[in-house]
Amino acid sequence: MDVGGCGRHCEPARLVPVAGKDSDSPAAVIAALAEATNAHDIDAFVAVFAQDYDSQQPAHPDRAFRGREQVRANWSEVFTGVPDFRAELVATAVEGDCVWSEWRWSGTHADGSRLDMAGVIIFGVRAERIAWARLYVEPVEQQGEGIEGAVHDMSGRR
């Protein structure tokens, strides 16, 4: 599968262990991101992003942005609003400079409601920094209409 901006073919089925933070591999950059996230260390978090970082959310195109300072603003807000925010890096798959990663995010908002999100983020790593990402992370739906409801929504036949 060719990933836009990656210039390489990435195979998400080939999972690799998450590398240690002391390695300079692309997987290690993502492991460092997870560690900084769980430490709520905004400076360490922002440091793994390139200055010209490009963020895309294909299911939500209006959420696209560029630049490391927007990363700082966004995640400072998350760490403040969800003081027990936790990120589980479930799995990674690496091909060249491209890292496919599966995440589970959880925590408690200030009003007591739960944050529960899951999904995939595809990262492009350049010079030991995250240069770009395509995020596919959504709230976990606990109550729904099951697969039949999803098929009906897709088909337009209710």
C-alpha positions as CSV (number, residue, x, y, z in Angstrom):
1,M,0.0,0.0,0.0
2,D,1.5,3.3,-1.0
3,V,1.0,5.9,1.7
4,G,0.7,9.6,0.6
5,G,3.9,11.5,1.5
6,C,5.8,8.4,2.5
7,G,7.2,7.5,-0.9
8,R,7.4,3.9,0.2
9,H,5.2,0.9,0.4
10,C,4.2,0.1,4.0
11,E,2.9,-3.4,5.0
12,P,0.8,-3.0,8.2
13,A,0.5,-6.8,8.6
14,R,4.2,-7.1,9.6
15,L,4.2,-6.2,13.3
16,V,7.4,-5.5,15.1
17,P,8.1,-5.0,18.7
18,V,8.2,-1.4,19.9
19,A,11.8,-0.3,20.0
20,G,13.5,1.1,23.0
21,K,13.7,4.9,23.3
22,D,17.5,4.9,23.0
23,S,17.4,3.6,19.4
24,D,17.4,6.0,16.4
25,S,14.9,3.8,14.4
26,P,11.6,5.2,13.3
27,A,9.9,2.8,15.7
28,A,12.0,4.2,18.6
29,V,10.8,7.7,17.7
30,I,7.2,6.5,18.1
31,A,8.1,4.7,21.3
32,A,9.5,8.0,22.6
33,L,6.3,9.8,21.7
34,A,4.3,7.2,23.7
35,E,6.6,7.6,26.7
36,A,6.4,11.4,26.6
37,T,2.6,11.2,26.2
38,N,2.2,9.0,29.3
39,A,4.6,11.2,31.3
40,H,2.6,14.3,30.2
41,D,6.0,15.9,29.3
42,I,4.9,18.5,26.8
43,D,8.5,19.5,26.0
44,A,9.6,15.9,25.3
45,F,6.4,15.3,23.4
46,V,6.9,18.3,21.1
47,A,10.6,17.5,20.6
48,V,9.8,14.4,18.6
49,F,8.0,16.4,15.9
50,A,9.7,18.2,13.0
51,Q,9.3,22.0,12.9
52,D,7.3,21.7,9.7
53,Y,5.2,18.7,10.9
54,D,2.1,18.1,8.7
55,S,-0.9,16.5,10.4
56,Q,-3.8,15.1,8.4
57,Q,-7.0,13.4,9.5
58,P,-8.6,12.1,6.3
59,A,-12.0,11.4,8.0
60,H,-11.9,15.0,9.3
61,P,-10.1,17.2,6.7
62,D,-10.9,20.4,8.6
63,R,-8.6,19.3,11.4
64,A,-5.4,19.4,9.3
65,F,-2.6,21.6,10.4
66,R,1.1,22.3,10.1
67,G,3.8,23.1,12.6
68,R,5.1,22.0,15.9
69,E,3.6,24.9,17.8
70,Q,0.1,23.7,17.0
71,V,1.1,20.3,18.4
72,R,2.1,22.0,21.6
73,A,-1.1,23.9,21.8
74,N,-3.3,20.9,21.1
75,W,-1.6,18.5,23.5
76,S,-1.2,21.0,26.3
77,E,-5.0,21.3,26.2
78,V,-5.4,17.5,26.2
79,F,-3.0,17.0,29.1
80,T,-4.8,19.8,31.1
81,G,-8.4,18.6,30.2
82,V,-7.6,14.9,30.8
83,P,-5.2,14.8,33.7
84,D,-5.0,11.0,33.7
85,F,-4.6,10.7,29.9
86,R,-3.0,7.4,29.0
87,A,-1.8,6.2,25.5
88,E,-1.3,2.5,24.9
89,L,0.9,1.9,21.8
90,V,-0.7,-1.5,20.9
91,A,1.5,-2.4,17.9
92,T,3.7,-0.9,15.2
93,A,4.7,-2.0,11.7
94,V,7.7,-0.3,10.1
95,E,8.8,0.0,6.5
96,G,11.6,2.4,5.8
97,D,10.7,5.8,7.3
98,C,7.0,4.9,7.6
99,V,5.5,3.6,10.9
100,W,2.0,2.2,11.1
101,S,0.8,2.3,14.7
102,E,-2.2,1.2,16.6
103,W,-3.3,3.2,19.7
104,R,-5.8,3.1,22.5
105,W,-6.2,6.4,24.4
106,S,-8.1,6.7,27.7
107,G,-8.6,9.0,30.6
108,T,-11.2,11.0,32.5
109,H,-12.3,14.5,31.6
110,A,-12.7,17.2,34.2
111,D,-16.5,16.7,34.2
112,G,-15.9,13.0,35.1
113,S,-16.8,11.6,31.7
114,R,-14.6,9.0,30.2
115,L,-12.3,9.4,27.2
116,D,-12.0,6.2,25.2
117,M,-10.5,6.3,21.7
118,A,-8.8,3.8,19.5
119,G,-7.3,3.7,16.0
120,V,-4.3,3.9,13.7
121,I,-1.8,6.6,13.1
122,I,0.6,6.4,10.1
123,F,3.8,8.4,10.7
124,G,6.5,9.5,8.4
125,V,9.8,9.9,10.2
126,R,12.7,12.1,8.9
127,A,15.9,12.8,10.8
128,E,14.6,11.2,14.0
129,R,11.5,13.4,14.0
130,I,7.9,12.9,13.1
131,A,7.6,14.8,9.8
132,W,4.0,13.9,9.0
133,A,1.1,11.8,10.3
134,R,-2.3,10.6,9.1
135,L,-4.6,10.0,12.1
136,Y,-7.5,7.6,12.1
137,V,-8.3,7.7,15.8
138,E,-12.0,7.8,16.8
139,P,-14.1,7.5,20.0
140,V,-14.9,3.9,20.9
141,E,-18.6,3.3,20.4
142,Q,-19.8,1.3,23.4
143,Q,-23.5,1.2,22.4
144,G,-24.5,1.0,18.8
145,E,-26.7,-0.9,16.3
146,G,-24.1,-3.6,15.6
147,I,-22.8,-4.6,12.2
148,E,-26.3,-4.6,10.7
149,G,-26.7,-0.9,11.6
150,A,-23.3,-0.1,10.1
151,V,-24.2,-1.9,6.9
152,H,-27.5,-0.1,6.6
153,D,-25.8,3.2,7.1
154,M,-23.3,2.4,4.4
155,S,-25.9,1.1,1.9
156,G,-28.3,3.9,2.6
157,R,-31.1,1.3,3.0
158,R,-32.9,1.7,6.3
